[in-house]
Amino acid sequence: MPTFTCRYCKKDYPFEAPELDIELPPMFKSPTVCNSCADMLDRKRQESIIQERLEKWRSTCPVIYEDTDPNHIGMPAPPKLNQILQWKYGPKGLLVFGDTRKGKTRAVWLLIKRLMVDEGRKVEGMTCGEFARRCAKAYQTDVAYDWIDHLIAVDVLFIDDLGKSKMTERVVADLFEIFEQRICRKLPTIFTTNFVGSTLAEKMSHHGDAATYQHEPFIARLREFCELVSFG
């Protein structure tokens, strides 16, 4: 069996090209890396990918949630926490609701860490108030349509504290359009909120007639296209 010298470890190793009816490219006739070094290089590539994903998650996640400990006393009980952490990527998103300071947001960011780091998903996450501010800024700088298209197409969209901040007619209309288009593309959206049912509807409907007309179909789609998780 012929031997070749690995260009990394400089050791000789045996290699015999398989007998095929087709002409192999030169790289298959005389490889330049031994199996051990090839495995080592593959591990390094995987480590580099994971590190890049981890840095992306850190740039996406608010700093206060980066070091969340799932066993912290302020976190929800394991059954509720696991219901979020074990969510499988698919067309149906999550609607996590309940009183404030129950760990809803921390639990979702732990889930997002898995989605981004382990699975390589692209995620955009922001509070409802931040969505409103970024929406206004996007219209001021003539990039609104590109920004909305980006939120429609991203693998996972997370809107935190739905209904907590003031929602103008335009904000409600744009959020509804984004959510609706993501549903059509079978892309999941994750929401957290302190409100449910009529209370959430009231939060979304008292800023103008257009918002009033839009809140009912919005909430209906939340119930239909999100898995409901109560943190009451």
C-alpha positions as a printed NumPy array, in Angstrom:
array([[  0.   ,   0.   ,   0.   ],
       [  1.431,   3.416,  -0.926],
       [  2.262,   5.912,   1.838],
       [  1.976,   9.682,   1.946],
       [  3.293,  12.359,   4.289],
       [  0.757,  14.403,   6.23 ],
       [  1.389,  18.117,   5.739],
       [  0.386,  18.82 ,   9.363],
       [  2.035,  16.177,  11.544],
       [  4.685,  15.288,   8.909],
       [  4.158,  11.584,   9.573],
       [  3.853,   8.968,   6.842],
       [  0.526,   7.175,   6.612],
       [ -0.823,   4.477,   4.306],
       [ -3.547,   5.264,   1.835],
       [ -4.992,   3.308,  -1.036],
       [ -7.399,   5.005,  -3.388],
       [-10.615,   3.051,  -3.97 ],
       [-11.014,   1.288,  -7.279],
       [-13.736,   3.015,  -9.208],
       [-14.847,   3.173, -12.809],
       [-14.37 ,   6.925, -12.869],
       [-11.243,   9.046, -12.839],
       [-10.664,  10.498,  -9.374],
       [ -9.423,  14.045,  -8.828],
       [ -5.779,  14.208,  -7.715],
       [ -6.735,  15.054,  -4.111],
       [ -8.371,  11.643,  -3.749],
       [ -5.418,   9.86 ,  -5.276],
       [ -2.902,  11.436,  -2.918],
       [ -4.49 ,  13.109,   0.141],
       [ -2.321,  15.56 ,   2.077],
       [ -3.775,  15.064,   5.568],
       [ -3.857,  11.885,   7.632],
       [ -7.065,  10.726,   9.312],
       [ -5.979,  11.876,  12.779],
       [ -5.154,  15.375,  11.596],
       [ -8.328,  15.5  ,   9.499],
       [-10.364,  14.709,  12.636],
       [ -8.432,  17.355,  14.568],
       [ -9.089,  19.975,  11.891],
       [-12.772,  19.079,  11.829],
       [-13.006,  19.504,  15.612],
       [-11.332,  22.905,  15.349],
       [-13.766,  23.973,  12.642],
       [-16.696,  22.897,  14.81 ],
       [-15.249,  24.723,  17.827],
       [-14.793,  27.843,  15.711],
       [-18.392,  27.633,  14.504],
       [-19.694,  27.221,  18.062],
       [-17.589,  30.152,  19.276],
       [-18.883,  32.342,  16.452],
       [-22.472,  31.373,  17.281],
       [-21.877,  32.042,  20.978],
       [-20.555,  35.518,  20.208],
       [-23.585,  36.182,  18.016],
       [-25.903,  35.097,  20.834],
       [-24.104,  37.387,  23.285],
       [-24.492,  40.309,  20.89 ],
       [-28.212,  39.524,  20.588],
       [-29.05 ,  38.728,  24.219],
       [-29.378,  41.6  ,  26.731],
       [-26.361,  41.525,  29.049],
       [-28.488,  41.011,  32.161],
       [-29.734,  37.655,  30.834],
       [-26.426,  36.251,  29.547],
       [-25.491,  34.454,  32.765],
       [-28.961,  33.177,  33.659],
       [-28.798,  30.124,  35.922],
       [-31.717,  27.738,  35.268],
       [-31.42 ,  26.57 ,  38.893],
       [-31.666,  30.087,  40.355],
       [-34.36 ,  30.553,  42.981],
       [-36.105,  33.161,  40.844],
       [-36.536,  30.823,  37.88 ],
       [-39.794,  28.943,  37.252],
       [-40.304,  25.404,  38.495],
       [-38.691,  22.709,  36.294],
       [-41.961,  21.597,  34.614],
       [-42.64 ,  25.12 ,  33.327],
       [-39.023,  25.856,  32.506],
       [-38.638,  22.584,  30.626],
       [-41.792,  23.299,  28.645],
       [-39.903,  26.248,  27.16 ],
       [-36.396,  24.809,  26.981],
       [-37.631,  21.637,  25.257],
       [-39.598,  23.525,  22.594],
       [-38.815,  22.15 ,  19.161],
       [-38.25 ,  24.466,  16.233],
       [-41.263,  24.475,  13.929],
       [-44.094,  26.64 ,  12.57 ],
       [-45.781,  27.042,  15.969],
       [-44.171,  29.616,  18.244],
       [-44.588,  30.323,  21.952],
       [-46.773,  32.69 ,  23.955],
       [-45.407,  32.8  ,  27.501],
       [-47.708,  34.733,  29.832],
       [-48.002,  35.454,  33.538],
       [-47.222,  37.942,  36.276],
       [-44.047,  39.986,  36.251],
       [-40.789,  38.632,  37.73 ],
       [-41.697,  35.006,  37.098],
       [-38.669,  34.296,  34.881],
       [-40.468,  34.376,  31.526],
       [-37.858,  36.436,  29.708],
       [-34.892,  34.602,  31.235],
       [-36.377,  31.246,  30.259],
       [-36.881,  32.354,  26.655],
       [-33.317,  33.671,  26.372],
       [-32.036,  30.309,  27.62 ],
       [-34.058,  28.688,  24.84 ],
       [-32.68 ,  31.167,  22.307],
       [-29.149,  30.278,  23.381],
       [-29.801,  26.678,  22.384],
       [-31.43 ,  27.712,  19.114],
       [-28.53 ,  29.982,  18.153],
       [-25.518,  28.11 ,  19.546],
       [-26.498,  24.449,  19.201],
       [-28.762,  24.665,  16.147],
       [-27.323,  27.664,  14.316],
       [-30.657,  29.484,  14.006],
       [-30.793,  33.18 ,  13.207],
       [-32.774,  35.029,  15.876],
       [-33.915,  38.61 ,  16.386],
       [-35.065,  39.487,  19.892],
       [-36.32 ,  42.767,  21.36 ],
       [-38.839,  44.179,  23.797],
       [-42.139,  45.485,  22.496],
       [-40.965,  48.993,  23.383],
       [-37.742,  48.499,  21.452],
       [-39.743,  47.237,  18.484],
       [-41.783,  50.46 ,  18.561],
       [-38.653,  52.648,  18.753],
       [-36.836,  50.777,  16.005],
       [-39.96 ,  50.866,  13.875],
       [-40.173,  54.664,  14.183],
       [-36.457,  55.066,  13.452],
       [-36.706,  52.789,  10.412],
       [-39.416,  54.989,   8.893],
       [-37.388,  58.118,   9.592],
       [-34.385,  56.712,   7.722],
       [-36.32 ,  55.12 ,   4.84 ],
       [-35.25 ,  51.563,   5.714],
       [-38.585,  50.449,   7.188],
       [-39.468,  48.001,   4.437],
       [-36.049,  46.34 ,   4.479],
       [-36.203,  46.073,   8.278],
       [-39.699,  44.6  ,   8.218],
       [-38.685,  42.136,   5.491],
       [-35.733,  41.064,   7.655],
       [-37.992,  40.4  ,  10.655],
       [-40.38 ,  38.469,   8.442],
       [-37.609,  36.196,   7.146],
       [-35.456,  35.559,  10.253],
       [-35.565,  31.999,  11.643],
       [-36.996,  33.061,  15.016],
       [-38.464,  36.387,  16.13 ],
       [-38.811,  37.106,  19.862],
       [-40.967,  39.999,  21.12 ],
       [-40.669,  40.486,  24.88 ],
       [-43.323,  42.166,  27.08 ],
       [-46.071,  42.376,  24.457],
       [-48.555,  45.081,  25.434],
       [-46.369,  46.655,  28.118],
       [-45.395,  49.708,  26.075],
       [-47.605,  52.089,  24.161],
       [-48.513,  50.73 ,  20.735],
       [-49.468,  53.247,  18.086],
       [-51.606,  52.303,  15.121],
       [-48.519,  51.938,  12.94 ],
       [-46.699,  49.75 ,  15.488],
       [-49.69 ,  47.428,  15.865],
       [-50.16 ,  47.309,  12.091],
       [-46.5  ,  46.497,  11.412],
       [-46.27 ,  43.907,  14.182],
       [-49.442,  42.245,  12.936],
       [-48.139,  42.223,   9.345],
       [-44.81 ,  40.716,  10.421],
       [-46.533,  38.048,  12.514],
       [-48.998,  37.253,   9.729],
       [-46.287,  36.932,   7.078],
       [-44.196,  34.714,   9.345],
       [-47.2  ,  32.45 ,   9.852],
       [-47.559,  32.159,   6.069],
       [-43.882,  31.187,   5.823],
       [-44.209,  28.682,   8.695],
       [-41.673,  30.609,  10.77 ],
       [-42.153,  30.701,  14.559],
       [-42.588,  33.825,  16.65 ],
       [-42.102,  33.879,  20.42 ],
       [-43.876,  36.357,  22.695],
       [-43.867,  37.045,  26.417],
       [-46.544,  39.151,  28.087],
       [-47.959,  40.014,  31.491],
       [-51.444,  40.168,  30.041],
       [-53.977,  37.686,  28.708],
       [-57.29 ,  37.727,  26.895],
       [-59.318,  40.912,  27.194],
       [-56.564,  42.694,  29.135],
       [-54.064,  42.166,  26.322],
       [-56.714,  43.207,  23.81 ],
       [-57.28 ,  46.417,  25.758],
       [-53.549,  47.16 ,  25.793],
       [-53.448,  46.785,  22.022],
       [-56.671,  48.594,  21.164],
       [-56.918,  51.899,  23.026],
       [-54.551,  53.915,  20.872],
       [-56.724,  54.373,  17.82 ],
       [-59.384,  52.898,  15.566],
       [-56.977,  50.943,  13.342],
       [-55.396,  49.287,  16.363],
       [-58.866,  48.467,  17.689],
       [-59.747,  46.628,  14.485],
       [-56.443,  44.765,  14.409],
       [-56.175,  43.476,  17.969],
       [-58.846,  40.779,  17.636],
       [-57.295,  38.918,  14.658],
       [-53.851,  39.409,  16.224],
       [-54.884,  37.713,  19.47 ],
       [-56.742,  34.992,  17.562],
       [-53.543,  34.166,  15.686],
       [-51.55 ,  34.191,  18.913],
       [-53.816,  31.473,  20.273],
       [-53.758,  29.467,  17.06 ],
       [-50.102,  29.704,  16.061],
       [-48.351,  29.816,  19.45 ],
       [-48.033,  27.183,  22.122],
       [-49.419,  28.744,  25.302],
       [-47.269,  28.536,  28.432],
       [-48.661,  29.992,  31.665],
       [-46.26 ,  31.349,  34.297],
       [-49.107,  32.363,  36.612]])
